[in-house]
Amino acid sequence: ALAPAIDAHYYPVEILEDLFESLPSADVRITAYNQSARQVSVDGEANTAALAYEFIDKIKKNPELRTFQFDIAAPRILANSHAQFRVEGKPK
């Protein structure tokens, strides 16, 4: 129950750093980040849907984020052909 308070793997700044390190290129941007004791959610936009999926793949392979189970819904394609996505992670 105390893990989010005493384990650095749950610190918001550490999670954000790990997420930014997982970005496949500058063509993927994080636009919103929310965290509670039970969930991490990341909204973003990528120049293509393939880049959005590459980002989630890199998140899942990042050893620093192994304390979470991440899922992504199908990205929404915008009028400019960019892909808007939401990634949600829950502690394992």
PyMOL Python script that loads the backbone (N, CA, C, O; Angstrom):
from pymol import cmd

cmd.read_pdbstr("""\
ATOM      1  N   ALA A   1       0.817  -1.201   0.000  1.00  0.00           N
ATOM      2  CA  ALA A   1       0.000   0.000   0.000  1.00  0.00           C
ATOM      3  C   ALA A   1       0.855   1.256   0.000  1.00  0.00           C
ATOM      4  O   ALA A   1       0.418   2.301  -0.483  1.00  0.00           O
ATOM      5  N   LEU A   2       2.066   1.169   0.535  1.00  0.00           N
ATOM      6  CA  LEU A   2       2.941   2.342   0.576  1.00  0.00           C
ATOM      7  C   LEU A   2       3.839   2.468  -0.649  1.00  0.00           C
ATOM      8  O   LEU A   2       4.560   3.458  -0.776  1.00  0.00           O
ATOM      9  N   ALA A   3       3.814   1.508  -1.537  1.00  0.00           N
ATOM     10  CA  ALA A   3       4.726   1.508  -2.684  1.00  0.00           C
ATOM     11  C   ALA A   3       4.740   2.826  -3.459  1.00  0.00           C
ATOM     12  O   ALA A   3       5.825   3.311  -3.779  1.00  0.00           O
ATOM     13  N   PRO A   4       3.585   3.434  -3.778  1.00  0.00           N
ATOM     14  CA  PRO A   4       3.633   4.690  -4.523  1.00  0.00           C
ATOM     15  C   PRO A   4       4.370   5.816  -3.790  1.00  0.00           C
ATOM     16  O   PRO A   4       4.875   6.744  -4.421  1.00  0.00           O
ATOM     17  N   ALA A   5       4.428   5.731  -2.476  1.00  0.00           N
ATOM     18  CA  ALA A   5       5.088   6.782  -1.707  1.00  0.00           C
ATOM     19  C   ALA A   5       6.574   6.526  -1.489  1.00  0.00           C
ATOM     20  O   ALA A   5       7.347   7.474  -1.352  1.00  0.00           O
ATOM     21  N   ILE A   6       6.984   5.262  -1.455  1.00  0.00           N
ATOM     22  CA  ILE A   6       8.379   4.983  -1.102  1.00  0.00           C
ATOM     23  C   ILE A   6       9.191   4.310  -2.207  1.00  0.00           C
ATOM     24  O   ILE A   6      10.411   4.203  -2.083  1.00  0.00           O
ATOM     25  N   ASP A   7       8.556   3.858  -3.272  1.00  0.00           N
ATOM     26  CA  ASP A   7       9.262   3.189  -4.363  1.00  0.00           C
ATOM     27  C   ASP A   7       9.440   4.167  -5.523  1.00  0.00           C
ATOM     28  O   ASP A   7       8.462   4.672  -6.072  1.00  0.00           O
ATOM     29  N   ALA A   8      10.696   4.430  -5.891  1.00  0.00           N
ATOM     30  CA  ALA A   8      10.988   5.403  -6.952  1.00  0.00           C
ATOM     31  C   ALA A   8      10.351   5.031  -8.289  1.00  0.00           C
ATOM     32  O   ALA A   8      10.150   5.907  -9.131  1.00  0.00           O
ATOM     33  N   HIS A   9      10.028   3.755  -8.506  1.00  0.00           N
ATOM     34  CA  HIS A   9       9.383   3.354  -9.759  1.00  0.00           C
ATOM     35  C   HIS A   9       7.991   3.970  -9.906  1.00  0.00           C
ATOM     36  O   HIS A   9       7.432   3.978 -11.003  1.00  0.00           O
ATOM     37  N   TYR A  10       7.429   4.484  -8.813  1.00  0.00           N
ATOM     38  CA  TYR A  10       6.095   5.098  -8.846  1.00  0.00           C
ATOM     39  C   TYR A  10       6.147   6.628  -8.799  1.00  0.00           C
ATOM     40  O   TYR A  10       5.104   7.274  -8.898  1.00  0.00           O
ATOM     41  N   TYR A  11       7.327   7.219  -8.653  1.00  0.00           N
ATOM     42  CA  TYR A  11       7.423   8.677  -8.585  1.00  0.00           C
ATOM     43  C   TYR A  11       7.067   9.267  -9.951  1.00  0.00           C
ATOM     44  O   TYR A  11       7.608   8.828 -10.966  1.00  0.00           O
ATOM     45  N   PRO A  12       6.169  10.251  -9.994  1.00  0.00           N
ATOM     46  CA  PRO A  12       5.760  10.826 -11.278  1.00  0.00           C
ATOM     47  C   PRO A  12       6.926  11.311 -12.137  1.00  0.00           C
ATOM     48  O   PRO A  12       6.938  11.077 -13.345  1.00  0.00           O
ATOM     49  N   VAL A  13       7.898  11.976 -11.536  1.00  0.00           N
ATOM     50  CA  VAL A  13       9.016  12.494 -12.336  1.00  0.00           C
ATOM     51  C   VAL A  13       9.845  11.355 -12.924  1.00  0.00           C
ATOM     52  O   VAL A  13      10.363  11.485 -14.033  1.00  0.00           O
ATOM     53  N   GLU A  14       9.978  10.257 -12.214  1.00  0.00           N
ATOM     54  CA  GLU A  14      10.721   9.097 -12.728  1.00  0.00           C
ATOM     55  C   GLU A  14       9.961   8.437 -13.875  1.00  0.00           C
ATOM     56  O   GLU A  14      10.556   8.060 -14.884  1.00  0.00           O
ATOM     57  N   ILE A  15       8.654   8.298 -13.718  1.00  0.00           N
ATOM     58  CA  ILE A  15       7.841   7.692 -14.774  1.00  0.00           C
ATOM     59  C   ILE A  15       7.875   8.565 -16.026  1.00  0.00           C
ATOM     60  O   ILE A  15       8.015   8.055 -17.138  1.00  0.00           O
ATOM     61  N   LEU A  16       7.746   9.885 -15.845  1.00  0.00           N
ATOM     62  CA  LEU A  16       7.801  10.792 -16.992  1.00  0.00           C
ATOM     63  C   LEU A  16       9.135  10.690 -17.717  1.00  0.00           C
ATOM     64  O   LEU A  16       9.176  10.660 -18.947  1.00  0.00           O
ATOM     65  N   GLU A  17      10.221  10.637 -16.960  1.00  0.00           N
ATOM     66  CA  GLU A  17      11.542  10.502 -17.582  1.00  0.00           C
ATOM     67  C   GLU A  17      11.614   9.212 -18.403  1.00  0.00           C
ATOM     68  O   GLU A  17      12.108   9.217 -19.531  1.00  0.00           O
ATOM     69  N   ASP A  18      11.125   8.120 -17.839  1.00  0.00           N
ATOM     70  CA  ASP A  18      11.149   6.839 -18.546  1.00  0.00           C
ATOM     71  C   ASP A  18      10.262   6.868 -19.791  1.00  0.00           C
ATOM     72  O   ASP A  18      10.603   6.270 -20.812  1.00  0.00           O
ATOM     73  N   LEU A  19       9.133   7.555 -19.709  1.00  0.00           N
ATOM     74  CA  LEU A  19       8.262   7.689 -20.874  1.00  0.00           C
ATOM     75  C   LEU A  19       8.947   8.497 -21.973  1.00  0.00           C
ATOM     76  O   LEU A  19       8.907   8.120 -23.144  1.00  0.00           O
ATOM     77  N   PHE A  20       9.578   9.615 -21.588  1.00  0.00           N
ATOM     78  CA  PHE A  20      10.257  10.438 -22.586  1.00  0.00           C
ATOM     79  C   PHE A  20      11.426   9.688 -23.217  1.00  0.00           C
ATOM     80  O   PHE A  20      11.696   9.860 -24.405  1.00  0.00           O
ATOM     81  N   GLU A  21      12.119   8.864 -22.443  1.00  0.00           N
ATOM     82  CA  GLU A  21      13.206   8.052 -22.996  1.00  0.00           C
ATOM     83  C   GLU A  21      12.674   6.999 -23.965  1.00  0.00           C
ATOM     84  O   GLU A  21      13.424   6.496 -24.801  1.00  0.00           O
ATOM     85  N   SER A  22      11.403   6.665 -23.863  1.00  0.00           N
ATOM     86  CA  SER A  22      10.792   5.660 -24.740  1.00  0.00           C
ATOM     87  C   SER A  22      10.233   6.253 -26.032  1.00  0.00           C
ATOM     88  O   SER A  22       9.818   5.511 -26.923  1.00  0.00           O
ATOM     89  N   LEU A  23      10.218   7.569 -26.140  1.00  0.00           N
ATOM     90  CA  LEU A  23       9.710   8.179 -27.371  1.00  0.00           C
ATOM     91  C   LEU A  23      10.589   7.752 -28.542  1.00  0.00           C
ATOM     92  O   LEU A  23      11.808   7.910 -28.477  1.00  0.00           O
ATOM     93  N   PRO A  24       9.999   7.211 -29.617  1.00  0.00           N
ATOM     94  CA  PRO A  24      10.809   6.727 -30.734  1.00  0.00           C
ATOM     95  C   PRO A  24      11.443   7.840 -31.562  1.00  0.00           C
ATOM     96  O   PRO A  24      12.474   7.626 -32.201  1.00  0.00           O
ATOM     97  N   SER A  25      10.835   9.027 -31.556  1.00  0.00           N
ATOM     98  CA  SER A  25      11.383  10.155 -32.318  1.00  0.00           C
ATOM     99  C   SER A  25      10.677  11.436 -31.875  1.00  0.00           C
ATOM    100  O   SER A  25       9.747  11.403 -31.069  1.00  0.00           O
ATOM    101  N   ALA A  26      11.137  12.560 -32.417  1.00  0.00           N
ATOM    102  CA  ALA A  26      10.507  13.847 -32.115  1.00  0.00           C
ATOM    103  C   ALA A  26       9.124  13.953 -32.750  1.00  0.00           C
ATOM    104  O   ALA A  26       8.391  14.907 -32.488  1.00  0.00           O
ATOM    105  N   ASP A  27       8.766  12.983 -33.581  1.00  0.00           N
ATOM    106  CA  ASP A  27       7.451  12.972 -34.223  1.00  0.00           C
ATOM    107  C   ASP A  27       6.364  12.383 -33.332  1.00  0.00           C
ATOM    108  O   ASP A  27       5.215  12.252 -33.753  1.00  0.00           O
ATOM    109  N   VAL A  28       6.728  12.027 -32.099  1.00  0.00           N
ATOM    110  CA  VAL A  28       5.767  11.545 -31.102  1.00  0.00           C
ATOM    111  C   VAL A  28       5.851  12.496 -29.918  1.00  0.00           C
ATOM    112  O   VAL A  28       6.930  12.732 -29.375  1.00  0.00           O
ATOM    113  N   ARG A  29       4.703  13.040 -29.522  1.00  0.00           N
ATOM    114  CA  ARG A  29       4.669  14.022 -28.445  1.00  0.00           C
ATOM    115  C   ARG A  29       3.696  13.596 -27.356  1.00  0.00           C
ATOM    116  O   ARG A  29       2.607  13.098 -27.641  1.00  0.00           O
ATOM    117  N   ILE A  30       4.093  13.794 -26.125  1.00  0.00           N
ATOM    118  CA  ILE A  30       3.198  13.586 -24.986  1.00  0.00           C
ATOM    119  C   ILE A  30       2.491  14.909 -24.749  1.00  0.00           C
ATOM    120  O   ILE A  30       3.138  15.942 -24.572  1.00  0.00           O
ATOM    121  N   THR A  31       1.149  14.878 -24.745  1.00  0.00           N
ATOM    122  CA  THR A  31       0.379  16.110 -24.578  1.00  0.00           C
ATOM    123  C   THR A  31      -0.275  16.219 -23.206  1.00  0.00           C
ATOM    124  O   THR A  31      -0.626  17.318 -22.774  1.00  0.00           O
ATOM    125  N   ALA A  32      -0.443  15.098 -22.520  1.00  0.00           N
ATOM    126  CA  ALA A  32      -1.037  15.124 -21.176  1.00  0.00           C
ATOM    127  C   ALA A  32      -0.562  13.900 -20.403  1.00  0.00           C
ATOM    128  O   ALA A  32      -0.334  12.831 -20.969  1.00  0.00           O
ATOM    129  N   TYR A  33      -0.421  14.089 -19.090  1.00  0.00           N
ATOM    130  CA  TYR A  33       0.022  13.005 -18.209  1.00  0.00           C
ATOM    131  C   TYR A  33      -0.780  13.093 -16.924  1.00  0.00           C
ATOM    132  O   TYR A  33      -0.889  14.161 -16.323  1.00  0.00           O
ATOM    133  N   ASN A  34      -1.340  11.969 -16.505  1.00  0.00           N
ATOM    134  CA  ASN A  34      -2.075  11.903 -15.241  1.00  0.00           C
ATOM    135  C   ASN A  34      -1.639  10.654 -14.496  1.00  0.00           C
ATOM    136  O   ASN A  34      -1.362   9.614 -15.094  1.00  0.00           O
ATOM    137  N   GLN A  35      -1.583  10.780 -13.175  1.00  0.00           N
ATOM    138  CA  GLN A  35      -1.189   9.628 -12.372  1.00  0.00           C
ATOM    139  C   GLN A  35      -1.949   9.637 -11.061  1.00  0.00           C
ATOM    140  O   GLN A  35      -2.124  10.674 -10.421  1.00  0.00           O
ATOM    141  N   SER A  36      -2.393   8.450 -10.681  1.00  0.00           N
ATOM    142  CA  SER A  36      -2.976   8.238  -9.362  1.00  0.00           C
ATOM    143  C   SER A  36      -2.267   7.029  -8.771  1.00  0.00           C
ATOM    144  O   SER A  36      -1.354   6.485  -9.390  1.00  0.00           O
ATOM    145  N   ALA A  37      -2.669   6.612  -7.602  1.00  0.00           N
ATOM    146  CA  ALA A  37      -2.046   5.441  -6.978  1.00  0.00           C
ATOM    147  C   ALA A  37      -2.326   4.174  -7.777  1.00  0.00           C
ATOM    148  O   ALA A  37      -1.586   3.197  -7.667  1.00  0.00           O
ATOM    149  N   ARG A  38      -3.392   4.182  -8.584  1.00  0.00           N
ATOM    150  CA  ARG A  38      -3.804   2.975  -9.300  1.00  0.00           C
ATOM    151  C   ARG A  38      -3.577   3.004 -10.804  1.00  0.00           C
ATOM    152  O   ARG A  38      -3.746   1.983 -11.471  1.00  0.00           O
ATOM    153  N   GLN A  39      -3.195   4.165 -11.353  1.00  0.00           N
ATOM    154  CA  GLN A  39      -3.127   4.244 -12.809  1.00  0.00           C
ATOM    155  C   GLN A  39      -2.245   5.389 -13.282  1.00  0.00           C
ATOM    156  O   GLN A  39      -2.130   6.425 -12.626  1.00  0.00           O
ATOM    157  N   VAL A  40      -1.627   5.176 -14.433  1.00  0.00           N
ATOM    158  CA  VAL A  40      -0.895   6.207 -15.161  1.00  0.00           C
ATOM    159  C   VAL A  40      -1.579   6.328 -16.512  1.00  0.00           C
ATOM    160  O   VAL A  40      -1.850   5.315 -17.157  1.00  0.00           O
ATOM    161  N   SER A  41      -1.863   7.542 -16.950  1.00  0.00           N
ATOM    162  CA  SER A  41      -2.416   7.705 -18.295  1.00  0.00           C
ATOM    163  C   SER A  41      -1.628   8.784 -19.031  1.00  0.00           C
ATOM    164  O   SER A  41      -1.262   9.815 -18.465  1.00  0.00           O
ATOM    165  N   VAL A  42      -1.383   8.515 -20.298  1.00  0.00           N
ATOM    166  CA  VAL A  42      -0.597   9.405 -21.142  1.00  0.00           C
ATOM    167  C   VAL A  42      -1.381   9.642 -22.423  1.00  0.00           C
ATOM    168  O   VAL A  42      -1.756   8.693 -23.113  1.00  0.00           O
ATOM    169  N   ASP A  43      -1.627  10.904 -22.738  1.00  0.00           N
ATOM    170  CA  ASP A  43      -2.227  11.265 -24.016  1.00  0.00           C
ATOM    171  C   ASP A  43      -1.119  11.816 -24.889  1.00  0.00           C
ATOM    172  O   ASP A  43      -0.188  12.455 -24.398  1.00  0.00           O
ATOM    173  N   GLY A  44      -1.222  11.569 -26.178  1.00  0.00           N
ATOM    174  CA  GLY A  44      -0.193  12.067 -27.069  1.00  0.00           C
ATOM    175  C   GLY A  44      -0.641  12.098 -28.505  1.00  0.00           C
ATOM    176  O   GLY A  44      -1.761  11.722 -28.850  1.00  0.00           O
ATOM    177  N   GLU A  45       0.282  12.563 -29.337  1.00  0.00           N
ATOM    178  CA  GLU A  45       0.031  12.641 -30.766  1.00  0.00           C
ATOM    179  C   GLU A  45       1.304  12.235 -31.494  1.00  0.00           C
ATOM    180  O   GLU A  45       2.409  12.623 -31.116  1.00  0.00           O
ATOM    181  N   ALA A  46       1.125  11.453 -32.538  1.00  0.00           N
ATOM    182  CA  ALA A  46       2.245  11.009 -33.365  1.00  0.00           C
ATOM    183  C   ALA A  46       1.940  11.352 -34.818  1.00  0.00           C
ATOM    184  O   ALA A  46       0.780  11.452 -35.217  1.00  0.00           O
ATOM    185  N   ASN A  47       2.996  11.528 -35.598  1.00  0.00           N
ATOM    186  CA  ASN A  47       2.790  11.858 -37.006  1.00  0.00           C
ATOM    187  C   ASN A  47       2.124  10.722 -37.773  1.00  0.00           C
ATOM    188  O   ASN A  47       1.497  10.952 -38.808  1.00  0.00           O
ATOM    189  N   THR A  48       2.261   9.485 -37.263  1.00  0.00           N
ATOM    190  CA  THR A  48       1.606   8.333 -37.895  1.00  0.00           C
ATOM    191  C   THR A  48       1.138   7.366 -36.805  1.00  0.00           C
ATOM    192  O   THR A  48       1.638   7.390 -35.680  1.00  0.00           O
ATOM    193  N   ALA A  49       0.180   6.524 -37.155  1.00  0.00           N
ATOM    194  CA  ALA A  49      -0.276   5.502 -36.206  1.00  0.00           C
ATOM    195  C   ALA A  49       0.852   4.523 -35.896  1.00  0.00           C
ATOM    196  O   ALA A  49       0.956   4.028 -34.774  1.00  0.00           O
ATOM    197  N   ALA A  50       1.694   4.244 -36.884  1.00  0.00           N
ATOM    198  CA  ALA A  50       2.814   3.320 -36.667  1.00  0.00           C
ATOM    199  C   ALA A  50       3.743   3.839 -35.572  1.00  0.00           C
ATOM    200  O   ALA A  50       4.245   3.056 -34.766  1.00  0.00           O
ATOM    201  N   LEU A  51       3.975   5.144 -35.536  1.00  0.00           N
ATOM    202  CA  LEU A  51       4.824   5.722 -34.490  1.00  0.00           C
ATOM    203  C   LEU A  51       4.165   5.604 -33.120  1.00  0.00           C
ATOM    204  O   LEU A  51       4.852   5.392 -32.121  1.00  0.00           O
ATOM    205  N   ALA A  52       2.852   5.738 -33.062  1.00  0.00           N
ATOM    206  CA  ALA A  52       2.145   5.576 -31.786  1.00  0.00           C
ATOM    207  C   ALA A  52       2.319   4.149 -31.276  1.00  0.00           C
ATOM    208  O   ALA A  52       2.572   3.940 -30.089  1.00  0.00           O
ATOM    209  N   TYR A  53       2.186   3.176 -32.160  1.00  0.00           N
ATOM    210  CA  TYR A  53       2.375   1.776 -31.761  1.00  0.00           C
ATOM    211  C   TYR A  53       3.833   1.486 -31.401  1.00  0.00           C
ATOM    212  O   TYR A  53       4.105   0.675 -30.515  1.00  0.00           O
ATOM    213  N   GLU A  54       4.766   2.141 -32.083  1.00  0.00           N
ATOM    214  CA  GLU A  54       6.182   1.968 -31.753  1.00  0.00           C
ATOM    215  C   GLU A  54       6.466   2.496 -30.346  1.00  0.00           C
ATOM    216  O   GLU A  54       7.254   1.911 -29.602  1.00  0.00           O
ATOM    217  N   PHE A  55       5.816   3.606 -29.988  1.00  0.00           N
ATOM    218  CA  PHE A  55       5.971   4.177 -28.650  1.00  0.00           C
ATOM    219  C   PHE A  55       5.488   3.191 -27.587  1.00  0.00           C
ATOM    220  O   PHE A  55       6.195   2.954 -26.608  1.00  0.00           O
ATOM    221  N   ILE A  56       4.305   2.615 -27.759  1.00  0.00           N
ATOM    222  CA  ILE A  56       3.801   1.671 -26.758  1.00  0.00           C
ATOM    223  C   ILE A  56       4.693   0.441 -26.690  1.00  0.00           C
ATOM    224  O   ILE A  56       4.891  -0.119 -25.612  1.00  0.00           O
ATOM    225  N   ASP A  57       5.230   0.018 -27.815  1.00  0.00           N
ATOM    226  CA  ASP A  57       6.139  -1.128 -27.810  1.00  0.00           C
ATOM    227  C   ASP A  57       7.401  -0.813 -26.998  1.00  0.00           C
ATOM    228  O   ASP A  57       7.878  -1.648 -26.229  1.00  0.00           O
ATOM    229  N   LYS A  58       7.927   0.390 -27.177  1.00  0.00           N
ATOM    230  CA  LYS A  58       9.127   0.783 -26.422  1.00  0.00           C
ATOM    231  C   LYS A  58       8.821   0.930 -24.934  1.00  0.00           C
ATOM    232  O   LYS A  58       9.665   0.613 -24.095  1.00  0.00           O
ATOM    233  N   ILE A  59       7.621   1.407 -24.601  1.00  0.00           N
ATOM    234  CA  ILE A  59       7.222   1.507 -23.195  1.00  0.00           C
ATOM    235  C   ILE A  59       7.197   0.117 -22.570  1.00  0.00           C
ATOM    236  O   ILE A  59       7.725  -0.093 -21.479  1.00  0.00           O
ATOM    237  N   LYS A  60       6.582  -0.823 -23.268  1.00  0.00           N
ATOM    238  CA  LYS A  60       6.454  -2.184 -22.732  1.00  0.00           C
ATOM    239  C   LYS A  60       7.806  -2.868 -22.564  1.00  0.00           C
ATOM    240  O   LYS A  60       7.954  -3.745 -21.712  1.00  0.00           O
ATOM    241  N   LYS A  61       8.793  -2.478 -23.368  1.00  0.00           N
ATOM    242  CA  LYS A  61      10.124  -3.079 -23.288  1.00  0.00           C
ATOM    243  C   LYS A  61      11.064  -2.324 -22.353  1.00  0.00           C
ATOM    244  O   LYS A  61      12.163  -2.801 -22.073  1.00  0.00           O
ATOM    245  N   ASN A  62      10.650  -1.152 -21.862  1.00  0.00           N
ATOM    246  CA  ASN A  62      11.506  -0.350 -20.989  1.00  0.00           C
ATOM    247  C   ASN A  62      11.566  -1.003 -19.605  1.00  0.00           C
ATOM    248  O   ASN A  62      10.541  -1.094 -18.929  1.00  0.00           O
ATOM    249  N   PRO A  63      12.749  -1.460 -19.169  1.00  0.00           N
ATOM    250  CA  PRO A  63      12.842  -2.156 -17.879  1.00  0.00           C
ATOM    251  C   PRO A  63      12.463  -1.278 -16.685  1.00  0.00           C
ATOM    252  O   PRO A  63      12.046  -1.796 -15.650  1.00  0.00           O
ATOM    253  N   GLU A  64      12.602   0.028 -16.815  1.00  0.00           N
ATOM    254  CA  GLU A  64      12.257   0.932 -15.717  1.00  0.00           C
ATOM    255  C   GLU A  64      10.743   1.058 -15.531  1.00  0.00           C
ATOM    256  O   GLU A  64      10.283   1.494 -14.476  1.00  0.00           O
ATOM    257  N   LEU A  65       9.979   0.683 -16.537  1.00  0.00           N
ATOM    258  CA  LEU A  65       8.515   0.773 -16.462  1.00  0.00           C
ATOM    259  C   LEU A  65       7.872  -0.593 -16.246  1.00  0.00           C
ATOM    260  O   LEU A  65       6.666  -0.749 -16.434  1.00  0.00           O
ATOM    261  N   ARG A  66       8.664  -1.573 -15.856  1.00  0.00           N
ATOM    262  CA  ARG A  66       8.183  -2.954 -15.710  1.00  0.00           C
ATOM    263  C   ARG A  66       7.167  -3.124 -14.584  1.00  0.00           C
ATOM    264  O   ARG A  66       6.495  -4.154 -14.518  1.00  0.00           O
ATOM    265  N   THR A  67       7.042  -2.145 -13.707  1.00  0.00           N
ATOM    266  CA  THR A  67       6.072  -2.251 -12.618  1.00  0.00           C
ATOM    267  C   THR A  67       4.638  -2.010 -13.098  1.00  0.00           C
ATOM    268  O   THR A  67       3.689  -2.177 -12.331  1.00  0.00           O
ATOM    269  N   PHE A  68       4.481  -1.618 -14.368  1.00  0.00           N
ATOM    270  CA  PHE A  68       3.162  -1.320 -14.922  1.00  0.00           C
ATOM    271  C   PHE A  68       2.829  -2.243 -16.089  1.00  0.00           C
ATOM    272  O   PHE A  68       3.710  -2.710 -16.810  1.00  0.00           O
ATOM    273  N   GLN A  69       1.536  -2.490 -16.251  1.00  0.00           N
ATOM    274  CA  GLN A  69       1.004  -3.175 -17.428  1.00  0.00           C
ATOM    275  C   GLN A  69       0.367  -2.090 -18.285  1.00  0.00           C
ATOM    276  O   GLN A  69      -0.633  -1.497 -17.881  1.00  0.00           O
ATOM    277  N   PHE A  70       0.926  -1.820 -19.461  1.00  0.00           N
ATOM    278  CA  PHE A  70       0.442  -0.745 -20.324  1.00  0.00           C
ATOM    279  C   PHE A  70      -0.422  -1.288 -21.449  1.00  0.00           C
ATOM    280  O   PHE A  70      -0.153  -2.350 -22.010  1.00  0.00           O
ATOM    281  N   ASP A  71      -1.472  -0.529 -21.767  1.00  0.00           N
ATOM    282  CA  ASP A  71      -2.361  -0.847 -22.881  1.00  0.00           C
ATOM    283  C   ASP A  71      -2.649   0.428 -23.655  1.00  0.00           C
ATOM    284  O   ASP A  71      -2.620   1.527 -23.100  1.00  0.00           O
ATOM    285  N   ILE A  72      -2.928   0.271 -24.943  1.00  0.00           N
ATOM    286  CA  ILE A  72      -3.276   1.406 -25.786  1.00  0.00           C
ATOM    287  C   ILE A  72      -4.517   1.042 -26.594  1.00  0.00           C
ATOM    288  O   ILE A  72      -4.638  -0.068 -27.114  1.00  0.00           O
ATOM    289  N   ALA A  73      -5.427   1.993 -26.685  1.00  0.00           N
ATOM    290  CA  ALA A  73      -6.584   1.819 -27.567  1.00  0.00           C
ATOM    291  C   ALA A  73      -6.124   2.172 -28.983  1.00  0.00           C
ATOM    292  O   ALA A  73      -5.064   2.774 -29.157  1.00  0.00           O
ATOM    293  N   ALA A  74      -6.895   1.810 -29.969  1.00  0.00           N
ATOM    294  CA  ALA A  74      -6.545   2.154 -31.348  1.00  0.00           C
ATOM    295  C   ALA A  74      -6.425   3.674 -31.469  1.00  0.00           C
ATOM    296  O   ALA A  74      -7.339   4.395 -31.070  1.00  0.00           O
ATOM    297  N   PRO A  75      -5.320   4.165 -32.009  1.00  0.00           N
ATOM    298  CA  PRO A  75      -5.162   5.614 -32.170  1.00  0.00           C
ATOM    299  C   PRO A  75      -6.256   6.195 -33.065  1.00  0.00           C
ATOM    300  O   PRO A  75      -6.754   5.535 -33.977  1.00  0.00           O
ATOM    301  N   ARG A  76      -6.610   7.436 -32.781  1.00  0.00           N
ATOM    302  CA  ARG A  76      -7.613   8.141 -33.587  1.00  0.00           C
ATOM    303  C   ARG A  76      -6.875   8.959 -34.637  1.00  0.00           C
ATOM    304  O   ARG A  76      -5.998   9.753 -34.298  1.00  0.00           O
ATOM    305  N   ILE A  77      -7.216   8.774 -35.892  1.00  0.00           N
ATOM    306  CA  ILE A  77      -6.555   9.498 -36.979  1.00  0.00           C
ATOM    307  C   ILE A  77      -7.227  10.866 -37.125  1.00  0.00           C
ATOM    308  O   ILE A  77      -8.445  10.969 -37.273  1.00  0.00           O
ATOM    309  N   LEU A  78      -6.403  11.907 -37.080  1.00  0.00           N
ATOM    310  CA  LEU A  78      -6.884  13.280 -37.167  1.00  0.00           C
ATOM    311  C   LEU A  78      -6.935  13.748 -38.618  1.00  0.00           C
ATOM    312  O   LEU A  78      -6.444  13.061 -39.514  1.00  0.00           O
ATOM    313  N   ALA A  79      -7.530  14.916 -38.848  1.00  0.00           N
ATOM    314  CA  ALA A  79      -7.668  15.461 -40.200  1.00  0.00           C
ATOM    315  C   ALA A  79      -6.312  15.682 -40.873  1.00  0.00           C
ATOM    316  O   ALA A  79      -6.208  15.609 -42.097  1.00  0.00           O
ATOM    317  N   ASN A  80      -5.275  15.950 -40.077  1.00  0.00           N
ATOM    318  CA  ASN A  80      -3.936  16.179 -40.633  1.00  0.00           C
ATOM    319  C   ASN A  80      -3.144  14.875 -40.780  1.00  0.00           C
ATOM    320  O   ASN A  80      -1.935  14.905 -41.014  1.00  0.00           O
ATOM    321  N   SER A  81      -3.815  13.748 -40.644  1.00  0.00           N
ATOM    322  CA  SER A  81      -3.237  12.394 -40.747  1.00  0.00           C
ATOM    323  C   SER A  81      -2.377  12.002 -39.554  1.00  0.00           C
ATOM    324  O   SER A  81      -1.778  10.926 -39.560  1.00  0.00           O
ATOM    325  N   HIS A  82      -2.300  12.844 -38.537  1.00  0.00           N
ATOM    326  CA  HIS A  82      -1.591  12.466 -37.315  1.00  0.00           C
ATOM    327  C   HIS A  82      -2.467  11.503 -36.520  1.00  0.00           C
ATOM    328  O   HIS A  82      -3.675  11.415 -36.741  1.00  0.00           O
ATOM    329  N   ALA A  83      -1.845  10.790 -35.599  1.00  0.00           N
ATOM    330  CA  ALA A  83      -2.567   9.820 -34.771  1.00  0.00           C
ATOM    331  C   ALA A  83      -2.579  10.299 -33.327  1.00  0.00           C
ATOM    332  O   ALA A  83      -1.527  10.538 -32.734  1.00  0.00           O
ATOM    333  N   GLN A  84      -3.755  10.434 -32.774  1.00  0.00           N
ATOM    334  CA  GLN A  84      -3.918  10.808 -31.367  1.00  0.00           C
ATOM    335  C   GLN A  84      -4.092   9.515 -30.576  1.00  0.00           C
ATOM    336  O   GLN A  84      -4.876   8.647 -30.960  1.00  0.00           O
ATOM    337  N   PHE A  85      -3.355   9.391 -29.467  1.00  0.00           N
ATOM    338  CA  PHE A  85      -3.401   8.133 -28.720  1.00  0.00           C
ATOM    339  C   PHE A  85      -3.503   8.373 -27.222  1.00  0.00           C
ATOM    340  O   PHE A  85      -3.222   9.460 -26.719  1.00  0.00           O
ATOM    341  N   ARG A  86      -3.916   7.318 -26.531  1.00  0.00           N
ATOM    342  CA  ARG A  86      -3.968   7.308 -25.069  1.00  0.00           C
ATOM    343  C   ARG A  86      -3.398   5.971 -24.608  1.00  0.00           C
ATOM    344  O   ARG A  86      -3.819   4.905 -25.059  1.00  0.00           O
ATOM    345  N   VAL A  87      -2.437   6.054 -23.704  1.00  0.00           N
ATOM    346  CA  VAL A  87      -1.805   4.880 -23.120  1.00  0.00           C
ATOM    347  C   VAL A  87      -2.173   4.853 -21.646  1.00  0.00           C
ATOM    348  O   VAL A  87      -2.070   5.872 -20.962  1.00  0.00           O
ATOM    349  N   GLU A  88      -2.599   3.701 -21.153  1.00  0.00           N
ATOM    350  CA  GLU A  88      -2.925   3.562 -19.735  1.00  0.00           C
ATOM    351  C   GLU A  88      -2.100   2.442 -19.137  1.00  0.00           C
ATOM    352  O   GLU A  88      -1.964   1.364 -19.716  1.00  0.00           O
ATOM    353  N   GLY A  89      -1.555   2.719 -17.969  1.00  0.00           N
ATOM    354  CA  GLY A  89      -0.758   1.725 -17.272  1.00  0.00           C
ATOM    355  C   GLY A  89      -1.279   1.511 -15.868  1.00  0.00           C
ATOM    356  O   GLY A  89      -1.612   2.461 -15.160  1.00  0.00           O
ATOM    357  N   LYS A  90      -1.346   0.251 -15.478  1.00  0.00           N
ATOM    358  CA  LYS A  90      -1.775  -0.099 -14.121  1.00  0.00           C
ATOM    359  C   LYS A  90      -0.673  -0.920 -13.473  1.00  0.00           C
ATOM    360  O   LYS A  90      -0.025  -1.726 -14.140  1.00  0.00           O
ATOM    361  N   PRO A  91      -0.454  -0.722 -12.177  1.00  0.00           N
ATOM    362  CA  PRO A  91       0.576  -1.517 -11.501  1.00  0.00           C
ATOM    363  C   PRO A  91       0.280  -3.007 -11.624  1.00  0.00           C
ATOM    364  O   PRO A  91      -0.872  -3.434 -11.545  1.00  0.00           O
ATOM    365  N   LYS A  92       1.337  -3.785 -11.817  1.00  0.00           N
ATOM    366  CA  LYS A  92       1.181  -5.248 -11.925  1.00  0.00           C
ATOM    367  C   LYS A  92       0.930  -5.853 -10.568  1.00  0.00           C
ATOM    368  O   LYS A  92       0.773  -7.069 -10.454  1.00  0.00           O
TER     369      LYS A  92
END
""", "prot")
cmd.dss("prot")
cmd.show_as("cartoon", "prot")
cmd.util.cbc("prot")
cmd.orient("prot")
